[in-house]
């Protein structure tokens, strides 16, 4: 891989930013890509490097964003036959937009930061949860001072302060948009906390995200069992399929080649009679406009 892409990957990793590494693993001429060509795609849709021209870029960008979203790698095969090709286990078949033909196979690997576990409170159950989290590869923070509001975004947070500072902590945590919020409290006590926070202006929809009492109902009794039930709930919540936009709202079909184009990152568009069209490459856009001129 090119040194500049390795440097970019190191920079994004150091900043805990998700990205996908894209590598060409096979090609058939006349594809412009070469085996070993590589690119890096960020979660915001930035595309660095080279894994083929406009014929492959849109599909690679779309599948890279999907890989970042679901955390699953994929092996792509782009060819003129597209989905009409013979099915191959583990291979995702996509159409090649370029008339020049050729086939290119691309491996897309998401690189995601280690999940974070932020714990408030000093109880045996919290101690046990910290050990479990570390064993599972989570980055664990125990001190409130080590977890300022901004750093809790996307983290898994447990509040187990036994009533001390619950109100202040919950306001701070919810304002930071964490991935998970659990509170070790009885339903009765948390309902009192909830009513107080709503009276203080915290939106009820934000409080609906809180798991209280935290943990799955496993019949846990010991601190270690309670910690296990909380971690099981975190894993269940983390692995739950993300809710995504429907294809019709996030993607459009190229009217020339039929390829799906991600609307948010589309580089080639045209508006005709009040309708906006999206294209995988400049060539498809030109053909479309020429066709419209003759109508």
C-alpha positions in Angstrom: 0.0 0.0 0.0 1.2 3.5 -0.8 3.0 5.3 2.1 0.6 8.2 2.0 -2.4 6.0 2.5 -0.6 4.2 5.4 0.0 7.6 7.0 -3.7 8.6 6.5 -4.8 5.3 8.1 -2.5 5.9 11.1 -3.9 9.4 11.5 -7.5 8.4 11.4 -6.8 5.5 13.8 -5.1 7.8 16.2 -8.2 10.0 16.1 -10.6 7.1 16.6 -12.2 7.7 13.2 -13.7 4.9 11.2 -12.6 4.3 7.6 -12.4 1.5 5.0 -9.3 0.2 3.2 -10.0 -0.7 -0.4 -7.6 -3.0 -2.4 -7.8 -4.3 -5.9 -7.1 -8.1 -5.7 -7.8 -9.1 -9.3 -8.5 -7.5 -12.7 -9.1 -8.4 -16.3 -8.2 -5.9 -19.0 -9.0 -3.4 -20.2 -9.9 -2.2 -16.7 -7.7 0.8 -15.7 -7.2 -0.6 -12.2 -4.1 -2.8 -11.3 -3.7 -5.5 -8.7 -2.5 -3.8 -5.6 -4.1 -0.4 -6.3 -5.6 0.9 -3.0 -7.8 3.6 -1.6 -9.0 4.8 1.7 -12.6 5.9 2.3 -13.7 7.8 5.4 -17.0 7.7 7.2 -17.8 11.2 5.8 -17.3 9.9 2.2 -13.8 11.3 1.5 -12.0 9.1 -1.1 -8.2 8.9 -1.1 -6.1 6.9 -3.5 -7.0 4.9 -6.6 -9.0 1.7 -7.1 -10.1 2.3 -10.6 -11.7 5.3 -12.3 -15.3 6.6 -12.6 -16.4 3.1 -13.6 -15.8 1.7 -10.1 -15.5 4.7 -7.8 -19.3 5.2 -7.1 -19.8 1.5 -6.3 -16.6 1.4 -4.2 -17.6 4.5 -2.3 -21.1 3.2 -1.6 -20.0 -0.3 -0.5 -17.2 1.3 1.7 -19.7 3.4 3.6 -21.9 0.3 4.1 -18.9 -1.6 5.4 -18.1 1.2 7.9 -21.8 1.2 8.9 -22.2 -2.6 9.5 -18.6 -3.4 10.3 -18.5 -6.2 7.8 -15.9 -6.6 5.0 -17.0 -7.4 1.5 -15.5 -8.7 -1.8 -16.8 -6.9 -4.8 -16.7 -8.0 -8.5 -17.5 -5.3 -11.0 -18.0 -6.5 -14.6 -20.1 -5.6 -17.7 -22.3 -8.7 -16.9 -22.9 -7.4 -13.4 -25.5 -9.5 -11.5 -25.9 -11.8 -14.6 -22.6 -13.5 -13.9 -22.3 -16.9 -12.3 -22.8 -16.6 -8.5 -19.6 -17.1 -6.4 -19.7 -17.7 -2.6 -18.7 -14.6 -0.7 -18.6 -12.4 -3.8 -20.9 -9.4 -4.4 -21.5 -9.0 -8.1 -22.0 -5.4 -9.4 -22.3 -3.9 -12.9 -19.4 -2.1 -14.5 -20.5 1.2 -16.0 -17.7 1.7 -18.5 -18.3 0.5 -22.1 -14.6 -0.4 -22.4 -15.4 -3.5 -20.3 -13.0 -5.4 -18.1 -13.5 -6.9 -14.7 -12.1 -5.7 -11.4 -12.4 -7.5 -8.0 -12.0 -5.3 -4.9 -11.7 -6.1 -1.2 -13.2 -3.6 1.2 -12.2 -3.8 4.8 -13.7 -1.5 7.5 -11.4 -0.3 10.2 -13.3 0.7 13.3 -12.0 2.2 16.6 -12.1 0.0 19.7 -15.4 0.4 21.5 -15.3 2.5 24.7 -16.7 1.7 28.1 -17.0 4.6 30.5 -17.9 3.8 34.1 -19.1 6.1 36.8 -19.2 4.7 40.4 -17.1 2.6 42.7 -18.8 -0.7 43.4 -17.8 -4.3 43.1 -20.1 -4.7 40.1 -18.3 -1.7 38.3 -14.9 -3.3 39.1 -16.1 -6.6 37.6 -17.5 -4.8 34.5 -14.2 -3.0 34.0 -12.4 -6.3 34.0 -14.9 -7.9 31.6 -14.7 -4.9 29.3 -10.9 -4.9 29.1 -10.9 -8.7 28.4 -13.3 -8.0 25.5 -11.1 -5.3 23.9 -13.0 -2.3 25.1 -11.1 0.9 26.2 -12.3 1.4 29.7 -12.3 4.7 31.5 -13.1 4.8 35.2 -12.5 8.3 36.4 -15.1 11.0 35.6 -12.2 13.4 35.0 -11.0 11.1 32.1 -14.4 11.3 30.4 -15.3 14.9 29.6 -18.6 15.4 27.9 -17.3 15.6 24.3 -15.4 12.3 24.7 -18.5 10.3 25.6 -20.0 10.5 22.1 -20.5 7.0 20.8 -19.3 5.4 24.0 -21.0 2.9 26.2 -21.7 4.5 29.6 -22.8 3.0 32.9 -23.8 5.1 35.9 -23.6 3.2 39.1 -23.1 6.0 41.7 -25.8 4.6 44.0 -27.8 7.8 43.8 -25.0 10.3 44.2 -24.8 12.8 41.3 -27.2 10.7 39.1 -29.1 13.8 38.0 -26.0 15.8 37.0 -24.3 12.8 35.4 -27.3 11.8 33.3 -27.7 15.3 32.0 -24.0 15.4 31.0 -24.0 11.9 29.5 -27.2 12.3 27.5 -26.0 15.7 26.0 -22.9 13.9 24.6 -24.8 11.4 22.4 -23.4 8.1 23.7 -24.1 4.7 22.1 -25.5 3.2 25.3 -26.6 4.6 28.7 -27.3 2.3 31.6 -28.1 3.3 35.2 -27.9 0.9 38.1 -31.1 1.8 39.9 -34.5 0.4 40.7 -37.4 1.3 38.4 -39.0 3.3 41.2 -35.8 5.3 41.9 -35.2 5.9 38.2 -38.8 7.1 37.7 -38.2 9.8 40.3 -34.9 10.7 38.5 -36.7 10.8 35.2 -39.5 13.1 36.4 -37.0 15.5 37.9 -35.0 15.7 34.7 -38.1 16.3 32.6 -39.0 19.1 34.9 -35.5 20.5 34.4 -36.0 20.5 30.6 -34.5 17.2 29.5 -36.5 15.9 26.6 -38.4 12.7 27.4 -37.2 11.1 24.2 -33.6 11.4 25.4 -34.5 9.6 28.6 -36.2 6.9 26.7 -32.7 5.8 25.6 -31.7 5.0 29.2 -31.6 1.4 30.3 -32.7 1.4 34.0 -32.2 -0.9 35.7 -29.2 -1.6 33.6 -28.5 -5.2 32.4 -30.4 -8.1 30.9 -32.7 -10.0 33.2 -30.5 -13.0 33.9 -31.4 -13.4 37.5 -28.0 -11.9 38.5 -27.2 -11.7 42.2 -23.4 -11.4 42.7 -21.4 -8.3 41.5 -19.8 -10.4 38.8 -23.2 -11.7 37.5 -24.6 -8.1 37.5 -21.6 -7.0 35.5 -22.1 -9.9 33.1 -25.8 -8.9 32.6 -24.8 -5.3 31.8 -22.1 -6.3 29.3 -24.6 -8.7 27.7 -27.0 -5.8 27.3 -24.3 -3.6 25.8 -23.3 -6.3 23.3 -27.0 -6.9 22.4 -27.5 -3.2 21.9 -24.2 -2.8 19.9 -24.9 -5.7 17.6 -28.5 -4.8 16.9 -28.8 -3.9 13.1 -28.6 -0.2 12.6 -31.7 1.5 11.2 -30.7 2.9 7.8 -32.5 5.0 5.3 -34.5 3.3 2.6 -32.7 2.8 -0.7 -35.2 5.2 -2.4 -34.2 8.0 -0.1 -30.5 7.5 0.0 -29.7 6.1 -3.5 -30.8 6.8 -7.1 -30.4 4.6 -10.2 -28.2 5.9 -13.1 -30.7 6.2 -16.0 -28.1 5.1 -18.5 -26.3 2.1 -16.9 -28.6 1.2 -14.1 -26.0 1.5 -11.4 -27.0 2.6 -7.9 -25.6 6.0 -7.0 -25.3 7.3 -3.5 -27.2 10.7 -3.5 -25.2 12.3 -0.7 -21.9 11.8 -2.5 -22.9 11.9 -6.1 -20.4 13.8 -8.2 -22.3 13.8 -11.5 -25.9 15.1 -11.7 -28.2 16.8 -14.1 -31.6 18.4 -13.8 -34.1 18.1 -16.6 -37.6 19.6 -16.5 -37.5 19.9 -12.7 -36.3 16.4 -12.1 -32.7 15.7 -10.8 -30.8 12.7 -12.1 -27.7 11.1 -10.7 -24.9 9.3 -12.6 -22.0 7.0 -11.8 -19.6 8.9 -14.1 -19.4 11.8 -16.6 -19.8 9.5 -19.5 -23.3 8.4 -18.4 -24.3 11.9 -17.8 -23.2 13.0 -21.3 -25.1 10.2 -22.9 -28.2 11.1 -20.9 -28.1 14.8 -21.9 -27.5 13.9 -25.6 -30.5 11.6 -25.5 -32.7 14.2 -23.9 -31.6 16.8 -26.5 -32.9 14.6 -29.3 -36.3 14.1 -27.7 
